[in-house]
Amino acid sequence: MATQHSTTAARFMISPAVLLLLCWMAVPLAMTLYFSFLRYNLLMPGMEEWTGWTNYQYFLTDPAFFEALTNTLLLVCGVLLITIVFGIALALLLDQPFWGQGIVRILVIAPFFVMPTVSALVWKNMFMNPVNGLFAHAAKILGLEPFDFLAHAPLFSIVLIVAWQWLPFATLILLTALQSLDQEQLEAAEMDGAGFGSRFIYIVLPHLARSVTVVILIQTIFLLSIFAEILVTTNGGPGYASTNITYLVYAQSLLQFDVGGGSAGGIVAVILANIVAIFLMRMIGKNLEA
């Protein structure tokens, strides 16, 4: 009886927070869904009218949508590839005993706590500036012509910036998994004559499989909504070369003042993100149960 009373009291006390969170999420989504069926332009106040599925048809048939979708997939896959490969390499390195190990680990993890806007500004002005950037100075020292990353390789530049931010996260997760590996198993394999490559492929990688799937799931959910890095560095350009779905919705809504079309794009982005999340959850769930 006391347990049931405690459970009821706990549910009663937590219900205001749950209801507030539900309203916080449901109200904007409902308004976005409603606006997506209207011809609603900020430059023409009071001229709203119901258009049905016209905004969705326009958004989904716009060539910019397919280019933005391609850029979104390339951005997500590129960042995942870099963070997983280099995350495993850094985890293996940091797992070795050396002097100042604790300080090095803190320095490796530090970029994850830098705000995306600050990180993008640092990369844009300190590293990738074609005149005064560090990459430009390095190219001059080597006798090469400085390369304008943001103009000639905008999407690759954003992949580098975002991967630099998320690499510490992947490294931390993989390092934690690596430290739980049974060292006796590695020592036994080494005594049997297995080299580093064989031990890595047949022992270390299978042990890290679950952690890698968790990294993929968490990063993918956040990478689908990358925005600040694009806004600060390239503004989606040149043309649509570095525009993803999130930035395309922003441009439609606030740069072209088409709230109806932008709302339709937002609903499409939510649907695509949920499809990807459900697919990853099922795939990773099977890996975790195996």
N, C-alpha and C positions, 0 to 999 in steps of 0.2 A: 504493500500500500504506500509506504514511504517512497519507494522507488518510482512508482507511477506518479505520485504527487510531485516529486522532484523533476521528473521528465516533463510534466505539464508546465511547471513553473519555468523551466529552462526554455521551452518552446515559446512561452508567452513573453519572456524577456528578450528573446532574440528576434521575435517577429517584427518589431519596428524596423530593425536594421535590414531584415530580409525584404520587407515591403518597400523600404526606401531604395534599396539596390534594384529591386524589380522595376520600380517606377523610373529610376535613373536610366535603365536600359530600355525598357519597353516604350516609354513615351517618345524619345527621339526616333526610335525605329519606326513607330507607328506614324509619326509626322513625316518622316522621310518617305515611307510607303505612300502616304496620302499625296505628298507633293509630286511624287513620281508620275502621277496620273493627271497632273495639271500642266497647262501651258503657263508657266510662272517665270516671268523675266523681271529682274530687279529694276530695269530701266523703264518698265511700263507698269507701275503700281496700279492696282485696282482693275487690271485687265486680265486677271486669271480666268481660265476656262478649262473645263474638263476635256481631256484629249484621249483618255483611255490608254491603249498600249502604244501610242505614237512615240512617246519618249524612249521607250524600250527598243522599238523598231529602229529609231534613228541611231541610238547609242550602239546597238549590236551590229548595225550595218555600216557604221563609220569605220573607214580604213584605219583611223587612229586607234580604235579599240583593239584590232588584231595586232598592231604593232606594239601597243602597250601591254597586251597579254603576253606576247613573245618576250618582251623586255622583262616582265615580271618573272616569268619562268627562268630566263637566263640569269637574272639577278639572284633568285633563290638558289638555283643549282650551283652557280659560281661560288657564292658565299659558303654554301654547305660543303662543297668540295675542298675549298681552301681551309676552312676551319677544322674539318675532320682530319685531313691529311696532316696539316701542321700542328693541330691539337694533339694528335697521337705522338708526333715527333717531339713536341715540347714536353708532353707528359712523360715519355721515356727518358728525356734528358733530366727533368726535374726530379725524377724518381731515384736518380743516382746520388750517392752521398758526395758532397763537396762543400768547401768552405763558403759560408754566406748563403746557404741554401734557402733559409727563411726569407732573407731580404730579396733574393732573386724571385722567389715565388710571389711576394707582394708586388714587385715591380711588373711581373708578367700579368697579374690579375688586374692591376690598376686601370688599364684602358677601358675596362668594362664599366667603370664608374664615371667616365667622362660623358657629359651630355652630348647627344648626337649632333646638335648644332655647333657646339664648340669643337668637337672632333672634325666635323666637315670643314669648318673655317680654318683650322690648323692645317689640314691636308691641302686645302685650296691655296692658302697664302704662303705657307712655309715650305711645303714639299713640291706641289705641282705647278706653282707659278712659273710660266715659261721664261721669265726674265730674272726674277730674284729668288726662285725656289731652289731648294737643295738639289733636286734632281737636275735642274738646269745647270747649276754650278758644277755638279759631278760630270755632266756631259761635256761641258767646256774644258774641264781638266783633261778629259780623255780625248779631246779634239773632235768631239761630235757636235752635231747641231742639236740645240735644246728641243725637246719634244713637248708640244702643248697637249697634255693628257686630256684635259677637260673639253678641248675643242675637237680633237681627232680620235680620241678613244673615251668618250664620256661614260658609257655604260661600264666599261672595264674599270675606269677610275672609281666609280661609285661602288663597284664590287670590292675593290681594294679597301676603300674607306670603311664600308660596313663590315667586311671580314676582319679588319683590324679591331673593330669594336667587339665583335662576337668571339674572336679567337680565345680570349681569356676564359670565357664561359665554358667553351668546349674543353679547353685544357684542364680546367678545374674539375669538371665532371669525369673526364677520362683519367686524370691523375688519381682521383679518389678510387675509381674502379681498379686502377693498376696496383694501388697499394693493398688492395684486398686479395691480390693474386697469391696463391700458395707458393712461397719461395722454394719449398722442398721439391715441388714438381719441376721447377726450372733447374734446380741443382741436379736432380736425378736425370733429366734430359741431357744436361751438359756432361755429366759423367758417362752417359751412354754414347757420347760423341756427337750429339746434335749441335750444329753451329748456331750462331745468332739468328740467321735467317730462318732456319727450320723452327727454332723455338718461338720466334715472333709469329710465324704463319700458323703453326699448329697449336700453340698454347696461348700466346698473348692475345692475338686477334679474336679467337673464339670467346675468350674471357671478356673482351671489350665490346662484344656484339650488342649486348643489351644497353650499355651506356651510349653507344653510338646511335642506336635507335631513339633513345630518349633525347639526345642532342638534336637529332633530325626533327623530331616532333616539335619540340619547344621552339627551336630557331625558325622553322618553317612558318609557324603561326605568327611570329613577330615579323619575319621578313616579308610576308605578303603585304604588310602595311607600311613599308618604308616610305618616308615622305620628307623629313627634315633634311636629310643629306642631299636629296635631289634639289629641293628648293634653294638651299644655300649655295650649291656648287654650279649646277647646269641649268636650272629652271626647266628641266625636261628636254632641253635641246642638245645639239642643234636639230631643229625640226622636232621630231618625236624620237630621236635616237636614244634618249635616256628617260623617256616617260614610261612610268608603270601605271597600273590601274588606279592606284591611290592618287597619284598626281594628276591623272587625266580627269578624275572626278573633281578634284580641286579646281583645275583649270576650267572645266565646264561650268562649275557653280559660281566661282568668285572672280574669274578673269573674263569669262564670257557672259556673266550675270544670268546664266540660264539655270535657275534653281530646279526646274522640272527635269531637265535633261541630266543635271548633276545628281539629283535624287535617284533617278532611274539607274544611273551608273553606280551609285552607292549600293542600291539593292542588289544589282548584279554582282558587285564585288563581295558583298556579304554571302550571297549564295555560292559563289566560287570558293570562297574561303572555307565555308562549312563543308563543301564537297571534299576539298583537300583534307580538312581536319578529320572527317569521318573515315576517309580512305587510310590516312596515316594511323588513326587510332586502331582500326581493324588490323592493319598490317603489323603494327608494333605490338598490339595485344597478343597476336599469335606468336611473335618472337619472344615475348616475355613469358608466355605460358610454356614454351618449348623447353 
